[in-house]
């Protein structure tokens, strides 16, 4: 079975509520608009990339419009006509071909999209779920943690945190409001953590996400004050390339440090591991696809680290369930974002704090625009 054609099937604008949280651009609020999470991730225009084969099997992957254009303008000519099963060869060839302009960022997003298309199409050809291509399930379900808790009023934060316990979650993640650009940022962040801890107690795991918005001085000061709140991890305190700050911080705090959402391929993750980070958070749609995820998993195991991917997109879930639970213990569930759930007919959602994967072939997603339905018609 060969790749016949790769092309853009549809582009849609995604508009979502602009939830408040600390961002690395907070220093320049007077010049840059207050970006929504989707604009900040360059996903406000989502592109559905389609692959057709000579066996009448097709695959669709959603990614950014920018990544789609790289595929259709530069990369598809390299892979069209190749055997669908040559997934590793195609990945390595595209990585080497794009070295002068790639290695990270939107070019790696484009390689990720092609990689996921190949996995989906090949699994469909074999009439199996993608996780069977990866070695099969290691368990029947995946523990989920509730991810939101954006800075808001005390009453709203308390109510939201308690609701997650009532829904069966045993772990949750909050966002910090402030970085070094706010002179009172440390105290404001600490107050948010205190509100949540007072609401849910200490038997629930609580994580904190700084989203690349801190520097080392700020992180050292706040980490000392956060330790008594027993955070399960402190996520992405620094800019992605600031490995020296990661290396210094892990030695100065008892709070585990997590990172990887904005890192790429296996080399970035070795740098994180060498810096002492032991909770890695790659995302299959950005890091290089499933091929890169599996390499990162093997490296992580050798370092005694765990892999907790960014977001619970279907691609990350297939990866997680194919890995031992001690290595890939759980999945993030964005409770309020509705990332792209209203673009598919059958989005996976956790029940009582756990995901259960279906046995549909490929990744198993069914898109509204492919079946004549309309987006946004899912029940609340």
C-alpha positions in Angstrom: 0.0 0.0 0.0 1.4 3.3 -1.1 0.8 7.0 -0.3 -1.2 8.5 -3.2 -1.7 12.0 -2.0 -1.4 14.3 1.0 -3.5 17.5 1.0 -5.5 19.9 3.1 -9.0 18.7 3.6 -10.3 21.6 5.6 -9.3 24.7 7.6 -11.4 26.0 10.4 -11.1 28.9 12.8 -11.2 27.9 16.5 -12.4 30.5 18.9 -12.3 29.9 22.6 -12.5 31.8 25.9 -9.3 33.5 26.8 -8.5 32.0 30.2 -6.0 34.0 32.3 -2.6 32.5 33.1 1.0 33.5 33.2 2.7 33.7 29.7 6.3 34.2 28.6 5.1 37.4 26.7 3.8 39.1 29.8 6.6 41.6 29.6 5.2 42.9 26.4 1.5 43.2 27.1 1.5 46.7 25.7 2.7 45.5 22.3 1.1 42.0 22.0 -2.5 41.4 22.3 -3.8 39.2 25.2 -3.5 35.9 23.4 -5.9 33.1 24.0 -4.5 29.6 24.6 -5.3 28.7 21.0 -3.6 31.7 19.5 -0.6 31.2 21.8 -0.2 27.7 20.5 -0.8 28.8 16.8 -3.9 26.6 16.8 -6.6 29.3 16.2 -6.7 28.1 12.6 -6.8 24.4 12.7 -6.0 22.4 9.6 -7.2 18.9 8.8 -4.5 17.2 6.8 -5.6 14.2 4.7 -3.6 11.2 3.3 -5.0 9.0 0.6 -3.5 5.6 -0.4 -3.8 3.4 -3.5 -5.8 0.9 -1.4 -8.7 3.4 -0.8 -7.7 3.9 2.8 -7.5 7.5 4.1 -6.3 9.2 7.2 -7.0 12.6 8.7 -4.9 14.5 11.3 -5.5 17.9 12.8 -2.7 20.4 13.2 -2.0 24.1 12.7 -2.5 25.8 9.4 1.3 26.7 9.4 2.3 23.0 9.8 -0.1 22.0 7.0 1.4 24.5 4.6 4.9 23.1 5.3 3.6 19.6 4.5 1.8 20.6 1.3 4.4 23.1 0.0 7.6 21.2 0.8 7.2 17.7 2.4 4.5 15.8 0.5 6.6 15.6 -2.7 9.2 13.6 -0.7 6.7 11.0 0.6 4.0 10.6 -2.0 4.5 7.2 -3.8 6.2 5.6 -0.8 5.0 2.5 1.0 2.8 3.4 4.0 4.6 0.9 6.2 8.0 2.6 5.9 7.2 4.8 8.9 10.6 5.0 10.5 12.4 5.5 7.2 10.1 8.4 6.2 10.5 10.0 9.6 14.3 9.9 9.4 14.4 11.1 5.8 12.1 14.1 6.6 14.1 15.0 9.7 17.4 14.9 7.7 15.9 16.7 4.7 14.7 19.6 6.9 17.8 20.0 9.1 18.7 23.4 7.7 15.3 24.9 8.6 13.9 22.5 11.1 14.8 20.4 14.1 12.1 22.2 16.2 9.0 24.3 15.9 6.5 24.3 13.1 8.7 22.1 10.8 8.7 19.3 13.5 4.9 19.8 13.8 4.7 19.1 10.1 6.8 15.9 10.5 4.6 14.9 13.4 1.5 15.2 11.3 2.9 13.0 8.5 4.0 10.5 11.1 0.6 10.3 12.7 -1.1 10.0 9.3 1.1 7.0 8.5 0.4 5.3 11.8 -3.3 5.8 11.4 -3.4 4.6 7.8 -1.2 1.5 8.4 -3.2 0.4 11.4 -6.4 0.8 9.3 -4.8 -1.3 6.6 -4.0 -4.0 9.2 -7.5 -3.5 10.7 -6.2 -2.9 14.2 -5.9 0.1 16.6 -2.7 2.1 16.5 -1.7 0.9 20.0 -1.5 -2.7 18.7 1.2 -1.5 16.3 3.0 -0.1 19.3 3.0 -3.4 21.2 -0.5 -3.6 22.5 -2.2 -2.4 25.7 -0.4 -2.6 29.0 -3.6 -1.9 31.0 -7.3 -1.5 30.5 -7.6 2.2 31.4 -5.5 5.3 31.9 -5.7 7.4 34.9 -6.5 11.1 34.1 -5.7 14.3 35.9 -8.0 17.3 35.7 -6.2 20.2 34.1 -7.5 23.8 34.3 -7.9 25.8 37.5 -7.0 29.1 35.9 -6.6 32.2 38.1 -10.0 33.5 39.1 -11.9 34.3 42.2 -11.6 32.3 45.4 -15.1 31.0 45.3 -14.7 29.8 41.6 -11.4 28.2 42.3 -12.7 26.3 45.3 -15.9 25.2 43.5 -13.9 24.0 40.4 -11.3 22.1 42.5 -14.0 20.3 44.6 -15.9 19.4 41.4 -13.0 17.4 40.1 -12.9 15.3 43.3 -16.7 14.7 42.9 -16.1 13.6 39.3 -13.6 11.0 40.5 -10.2 12.6 39.8 -7.4 12.0 42.2 -5.1 14.7 40.7 -5.4 18.1 39.2 -3.3 20.9 37.7 -3.6 24.7 38.2 -2.1 27.6 36.3 -0.2 30.4 37.9 -1.2 34.0 37.3 2.1 35.8 37.4 5.7 35.9 36.6 8.6 38.3 37.2 6.9 41.1 35.3 4.6 41.5 38.3 6.3 42.8 41.4 3.7 41.1 43.6 3.6 37.9 41.5 5.0 35.5 44.1 2.4 36.3 46.7 -0.4 36.2 44.1 0.7 32.8 42.9 1.0 31.4 46.5 -2.5 32.6 47.3 -3.9 30.6 44.4 -2.1 27.4 45.6 -3.3 28.0 49.1 -7.0 28.4 48.0 -6.9 25.1 46.2 -5.0 23.2 48.9 -7.5 24.4 51.5 -10.4 23.3 49.3 -9.2 19.8 48.5 -6.6 18.9 51.2 -3.4 17.0 50.7 -4.5 13.5 49.7 -5.2 14.9 46.2 -2.1 15.4 43.9 -1.8 19.1 42.9 0.5 20.3 40.0 1.3 23.9 39.0 2.0 25.1 35.5 4.1 28.2 34.9 4.1 27.9 31.1 7.6 29.2 30.4 6.9 32.5 32.1 9.5 32.6 35.0 13.2 33.2 35.3 15.6 31.4 37.7 15.6 34.2 40.4 11.8 34.2 40.5 11.6 30.4 40.5 14.1 30.0 43.4 12.1 32.4 45.6 8.7 31.0 44.9 9.8 27.3 45.1 10.8 27.7 48.7 7.4 29.1 49.6 5.6 26.4 47.5 7.3 23.4 49.1 5.0 23.3 52.1 2.0 22.9 49.8 3.5 19.6 48.5 3.1 20.2 44.8 3.4 17.0 42.7 5.4 18.9 40.1 6.2 22.4 39.0 5.8 22.6 35.2 7.7 24.6 32.6 9.1 27.3 34.8 11.6 28.4 32.2 12.0 29.1 28.5 12.6 25.8 26.6 16.3 26.4 25.8 17.2 27.5 29.4 18.6 24.1 30.4 21.1 25.7 32.9 18.2 27.1 34.9 16.5 23.7 35.0 19.7 22.1 36.2 20.1 24.7 39.0 16.5 24.6 40.2 16.2 20.9 40.5 19.0 20.9 43.0 17.5 23.7 45.1 13.9 22.5 45.6 12.2 19.3 46.8 9.4 20.0 44.2 9.7 17.7 41.2 10.2 19.7 38.0 8.3 18.8 34.8 8.9 20.0 31.2 8.8 18.9 27.6 5.7 20.4 26.0 7.8 22.8 24.0 10.8 20.4 23.4 11.5 18.3 20.3 12.8 14.9 19.3 15.0 12.8 21.5 17.9 15.3 21.8 16.0 18.0 23.7 14.8 15.4 26.1 18.2 14.1 26.8 19.2 17.6 27.7 16.2 17.9 30.1 17.2 14.5 31.7 20.8 15.6 32.0 19.6 18.7 33.7 17.8 16.6 36.3 14.2 16.8 35.0 12.4 13.5 35.7 8.9 14.3 34.5 8.8 14.6 30.7 5.7 16.0 28.8 6.1 15.6 25.1 3.1 15.9 22.8 2.8 13.6 19.7 1.4 16.3 17.5 4.4 18.6 18.1 7.4 16.5 19.3 7.8 14.4 16.1 4.8 12.0 16.3 4.6 8.5 17.7 8.1 7.7 16.4 9.7 10.4 18.6 7.5 9.5 21.5 8.7 5.9 21.6 12.4 7.0 21.5 11.7 9.5 24.4 10.1 6.7 26.4 13.1 4.4 26.1 15.4 7.2 27.0 13.2 8.2 30.0 13.2 4.6 31.3 17.0 4.5 31.3 17.1 7.7 33.4 14.4 6.6 35.8 12.0 9.3 34.6 8.3 9.2 33.7 6.5 10.4 30.7 3.2 12.3 31.2 2.3 13.7 27.7 0.9 17.2 27.2 -2.9 17.0 26.6 -5.0 13.9 26.2 -5.3 14.0 22.4 -6.0 10.5 20.9 -2.4 10.1 19.7 -1.0 10.6 23.2 -3.5 8.2 24.6 -2.5 5.4 22.2 1.1 6.0 23.2 0.4 6.0 26.9 -1.6 2.7 26.9 1.2 1.0 25.0 3.8 1.8 27.7 4.1 0.3 31.2 2.2 2.3 33.8 5.3 2.9 35.8 6.8 4.7 32.8 3.6 6.5 31.4 1.3 6.6 34.5 -1.4 9.0 33.4 -2.9 11.5 31.0 -3.7 15.2 31.2 -7.4 16.1 30.5 -8.1 19.7 29.7 -11.5 20.1 31.3 -12.5 23.5 30.0 -10.6 23.9 26.7 -12.5 21.6 24.5 -9.3 21.5 22.4 -10.8 19.9 19.2 -13.5 17.7 20.7 -16.3 19.5 18.9 -14.7 18.7 15.5 -15.1 15.0 16.0 -18.1 12.8 16.6 -16.6 10.5 19.1 -14.2 12.4 21.4 -12.7 10.3 24.2 -13.4 11.7 27.7 -12.5 10.2 31.1 -15.2 8.6 33.2 -14.6 8.7 37.0 -11.1 9.9 36.4 -10.1 7.2 33.9 -9.8 7.0 30.1 -10.8 3.8 28.3 -9.7 3.4 24.7 -11.9 1.8 22.1 -10.8 -1.0 19.7 -11.5 0.9 16.5 -8.9 0.6 13.8 -6.4 3.3 13.5 -6.8 6.1 15.9 -10.6 5.7 15.5 -11.7 9.4 15.2 -14.7 10.3 13.1 -14.8 13.8 11.8 -18.0 15.8 11.3 -17.0 17.3 8.0 -16.3 13.8 6.6 -19.7 12.5 7.5 -21.8 15.5 6.6 -22.5 16.6 10.1 -21.7 20.0 11.7 -19.2 20.9 14.3 -20.4 22.1 17.6 -23.4 19.7 17.9 -22.1 17.6 20.7 -24.1 17.5 23.9 -22.6 19.5 26.7 
